[in-house]
């Protein structure tokens, strides 16, 4: 699992960053990438999920992998024109993905932008 935080200068930059991340995966793994994308949230706090399937060599063995990416845009309360982008990623073999996905979903439910919320 990977967690990345980034500061964006404008709201428009958030989806350009998402597109850049997907382009990196497509460039690295070529035509083996298949994706499903879903938007969620509202205009003030939009989000995007992507599920990618691709093949890659790990440890000298070609493996079929599935990656779930969640991107959440968070508004800077001090300057509403600025946003932070939170990127959370789970990568697993295709065989194990569905068995570890519930743990990732449980983790996602604990992610909050307000330190007073959550566990």
N, C-alpha and C positions, 0 to 999 in steps of 0.2 A: 504494500500500500504506500502511496506517495501523497504528500500534502505540500502544496505550493501556495504562497500568498504573493500577490503582486499589487502594486499601486498603479492605477490608471489615471491619466490626466483628464480624460473625458469619458462620458458614458459610451460614446461610439467606439472607443478603443477596446472595450471588453470583448466584443464578439470578434474583432480583428485578432485579438490574442488567442481566442479559442480556435479560429481558423488556422492560425499559425501553428498551434500545437498539433492539430489534425494533419496539416501538411507535413510536419516533421515525421509523423508516423507513416503517412503514405509514401514519403520519399524513402524512408528507411526500409520499409517492408514491401514496397512496390504494389503489384496488382493483387496481392493476397489479402489486402485490406477490404473488409466489408463493414459498413457502419449503419447504425440506427441512431437517429437524433430526435430528441424530444425537448421542447421548451416548457418551462413551468414558472410559477411565481406571478408577479404583477409588474407593471412598468417601473415602479419604484425599487423593486428588488427582484429583477428577473434572474432566471437560472436556466441552465441547459444541461442535459445529460446526453452522453454518447456511449454507445456500446460498440466496440470494435472487435472484429475477429480477424486474426492474421496468423501467419506462420513465421517463426523466427528460429535461428539456431542459438541454443543455449547449452553450454557444456559440451559442445561438439555434436549435439543431437538436434535435429529439426523437430520443433514442437508446435502444435496448434495452440494458440493462446487466445484468450478473451480478455478484453480490458473494458472496464466500466469507468467512465470519466464523469465527474460532476463539477460543474462550474457555477459559482454563485457570485453575483455582483452585490456589493455592499456599498451604500452611500456614505460618504464622509459627512457626519453631522455638522462639522465645522464649515464645510464648503460643499454644498450639494452638487456642484459641478464635477467633483472628484469622486471616484469610485475605487474600491479595492476589489480584486478578483481572487476568490478562493477556488483552488483547483484540488480536488480529491480524486485519487485514482486507485483502482484495484486491478491488478493483473494476475491472472491465474491460468493454468492449463485448461483447455476446453473440458477435459475430463473432471476437473475439480471445481470449476467455476461455480456451478450451482450449489455445491456444498459449502463454499466459503462466502457466497453472496449474502446470506442472511446476517453474517457477522459484520460485513461492510455496511449493510443497511442499518443495523443496530448502531454502529459507530456514527453514521450520518445523522441519526436522530439526536445525537448528543452534541452536534455542532451548532453553536449559537453565536450570534453577533453581539449579544448583550451578556457581559460577564455575570450578571445576576440571574441568568436563566440557566437551565440545564442541570446536569448532575455535578 
